[in-house]
Amino acid sequence: MTDPYHPSPPPSPAPLPARARAAVAAVAAVNGTSRLLGRGSGTVIGGRAGLAVDPGLLTELGRGRRVAVVTGTNGKTTTTRLLAAALEGAGRTVVSNTTGANMPAGHVAALAADRRSAWAVLEVDEGYLPHLLVQTRPAVVVLLNLSRDQLDRIAEVRMLVDRWRAALSGLPGDTDCVVVANADDPMVVWAAREAPAVRWVGAGQVWHEDAVGCPSCGGRIAFSPDGDWSCGGCDFARPGRDAWVDGDDLVTAGGDRYPIALGLPGRFNVANAAMAAVAAPIAAGDAAMAAVAAPIAAGDVAADGAGDAAGDAAGVGLTPDGALRRMAAVDEVAGRFGSVIRAGRPVRLMLAKNPAGWTAIFDLLGEAGDGRPPTVLSVNARVADGLDTSWLWDVPFERLQGSSVVATGERCRDLAVRLRYAEVDHTTVEDPLRALDTAVARAGPGAPVEFLGNYTAFADLRGRL
Amino acid sequence: MSPGSAADLVVAVVHPDLLGTYGDGGNGIVLSRRAAWRGIGVELVQATSDRPLPTADLYCLGGGEDGPQVRAATTLREDGTLARAVAGGAVVLGVCAGFQLLGRSFPDRSGRPVEGLGLLDVTTAKGTGPRAVGELAAVPLPTGPLPAGVSAGGRPLPDLTGFENHGGVTTLGADATPLARVTAGVGNGDGSCTEGVWSERIVGTYLHGPVLARNPALADLLLGWATGTAPEPLDDTEELALRTERLAAVATGSRRTGRLRFTASRGR
């Protein structure tokens, strides 16, 4: 581990070898052509072209930078955004795959488009974490949670978690890599506890449905109401936490208490912010090496807060508290949680991709009743969504009874059948924009409308507004 | 009616904490709603693995991961309630992992055979090819479960539609009758081009979706077995729209009948 009194020099992107330079040119050319042809921003297609020219391109583009990777089933994009905001606010130059393209082609495209920024915050698809560990040698790995999602593509939770575990336990003993892991999710703990250095954060985990069977002995894991858990058959249990969420505060084992005041709604975003806040000082590196070397409870760097004024290129020390304050300005993430006005009605746009995500959003919508806004639910089942819609039956749609619901999206018929059996009054309108206008017409003048879609359904509607 | 319950019909979702990965708990929802809509007093029980399995008229077992599947099989065998209930005439629907563990044996994560409950004469082994993942369509066989007057309105079971996601190959023994012939997808994968089995009052299938949401006629068949009378028809307009869409999607899609994927690669 680095000596805190002789911190390593600030990161700086390394010059590229000839082949990587050619590959970067290919990324730019393909993405430029794609944009010219109106085929979208072309992020992924350019990244693929670059990797075809130089399969080692991701390693080359990451070399010299201080990399943070964020993965998990839910909250990846938001946590990535919050972590990047914290670092940027503390004077770091940050490159990030902000569009949600979270596989290597997306990482390559983002890093190729920004060759200057010395810090990289990368959202990573769960299945690609082992690949990213090898390719980018990150300084910090944030593991949020693991639950069922896209079972036809990503694989079952236990298959995935064993791949994470193998990759993390294979990190060299002298690595600087610190894993920031959610101690409240047994699957995450199973993967992370083999890593050389871990900060355990009690970020909460509402969804326990995939974690009852102990990954260690096959026994049964029991959860207490306060989130603590242990296996009845072996000694696998929640590890001692370095920090945890208590109400709207982040509390450290050392007794510090930092308020989490966000521009984003929902308990799940408080959890995301807590994870980002613990990761931020580690990701910041250099001047904050004291915070890297010891658990955060052991002491923060006092210089925090001066960074905004100083504008020092090397940045200043970043504490969890300072990180949280810099996250407060984030009020939407890639359009999620944002609002648009449609026929004079504010429409809140929300994304949820899997049962845990939809359940969390239902918590946010509040209790059903006459006062609840008309709600549009949109479901697609493309490759990026998962081809199997069975997960709809794990979502407690019964909680929408009494609401005015419009079902839409390419798989609106699956949704309609689910709503029928949940005994939720609904209308089915296949076209998402027409569905939205149906709900808007039902809302009173100026009254709000909620839109909730899964991955490509959300992107489709955003693209048409 | 089950002792200990005031309901006319008790539907139990078996070990949703272990066999709840693939949304198959929806089968319990479909059965209980379709019973309730016909005025049958129904109780839906989520029978988690931490307590003895309750007595029920209709048991639903769903898909799950390898480790939890072994645990469910062990727990159910030691508990003994399911085997006793079947002997007493209870109806059972097993899907995917829940289908496999009703058989004689199934593979654990490493491929070693684990003893099943032996309620179906089938044996499952680990396939040598890639997992069977995708839409599955199958035409019910004439030997299928069609006792007169029991399926809704006495009509034959229509085509089955669902989504499969499994790495197991299930071979049928002499006492198991295949449920349907595969027209798209893999199904049992043993080279017989069949999907699922049935025996007495047990149906096993690889169909998720959940299967009873996609195939309400199969739900009514199970309800008919459990109640002893053919259920009256319901307005299934929305289910029909979904079925039409899904069956059309596999008819035009590229997914071939995939039996070769498993059979041809075996022995290599």
Chai-1 contact restraints between the chains, C-beta under 6 A:
chainA,res_idxA,chainB,res_idxB,connection_type,confidence,min_distance_angstrom,max_distance_angstrom,comment,restraint_id
A,R148,B,T21,contact,1.0,0.0,6.0,A-B,restraint_1
A,L151,B,N165,contact,1.0,0.0,6.0,A-B,restraint_2
A,D152,B,V133,contact,1.0,0.0,6.0,A-B,restraint_3
A,D152,B,N165,contact,1.0,0.0,6.0,A-B,restraint_4
A,E156,B,E65,contact,1.0,0.0,6.0,A-B,restraint_5
A,R158,B,E65,contact,1.0,0.0,6.0,A-B,restraint_6
A,R158,B,G67,contact,1.0,0.0,6.0,A-B,restraint_7
A,V212,B,D17,contact,1.0,0.0,6.0,A-B,restraint_8
A,G213,B,L18,contact,1.0,0.0,6.0,A-B,restraint_9
A,G213,B,G67,contact,1.0,0.0,6.0,A-B,restraint_10
A,G213,B,P68,contact,1.0,0.0,6.0,A-B,restraint_11
A,G213,B,R71,contact,1.0,0.0,6.0,A-B,restraint_12
A,G218,B,G67,contact,1.0,0.0,6.0,A-B,restraint_13
A,G218,B,R71,contact,1.0,0.0,6.0,A-B,restraint_14
A,D388,B,F163,contact,1.0,0.0,6.0,A-B,restraint_15
A,S390,B,Y22,contact,1.0,0.0,6.0,A-B,restraint_16
A,S390,B,G23,contact,1.0,0.0,6.0,A-B,restraint_17
A,S390,B,H208,contact,1.0,0.0,6.0,A-B,restraint_18
A,S390,B,G209,contact,1.0,0.0,6.0,A-B,restraint_19
A,S390,B,P210,contact,1.0,0.0,6.0,A-B,restraint_20
A,W391,B,G23,contact,1.0,0.0,6.0,A-B,restraint_21
A,W393,B,G23,contact,1.0,0.0,6.0,A-B,restraint_22
A,W393,B,G26,contact,1.0,0.0,6.0,A-B,restraint_23
A,W393,B,P210,contact,1.0,0.0,6.0,A-B,restraint_24
A,D394,B,G23,contact,1.0,0.0,6.0,A-B,restraint_25
A,R413,B,A241,contact,1.0,0.0,6.0,A-B,restraint_26
A,R413,B,L242,contact,1.0,0.0,6.0,A-B,restraint_27
A,R413,B,E245,contact,1.0,0.0,6.0,A-B,restraint_28
A,A416,B,E238,contact,1.0,0.0,6.0,A-B,restraint_29
A,V417,B,A213,contact,1.0,0.0,6.0,A-B,restraint_30
A,V417,B,E238,contact,1.0,0.0,6.0,A-B,restraint_31
A,V417,B,E239,contact,1.0,0.0,6.0,A-B,restraint_32
A,V417,B,L242,contact,1.0,0.0,6.0,A-B,restraint_33
A,R420,B,E238,contact,1.0,0.0,6.0,A-B,restraint_34
A,Y421,B,I29,contact,1.0,0.0,6.0,A-B,restraint_35
A,Y421,B,V30,contact,1.0,0.0,6.0,A-B,restraint_36
A,Y421,B,R33,contact,1.0,0.0,6.0,A-B,restraint_37
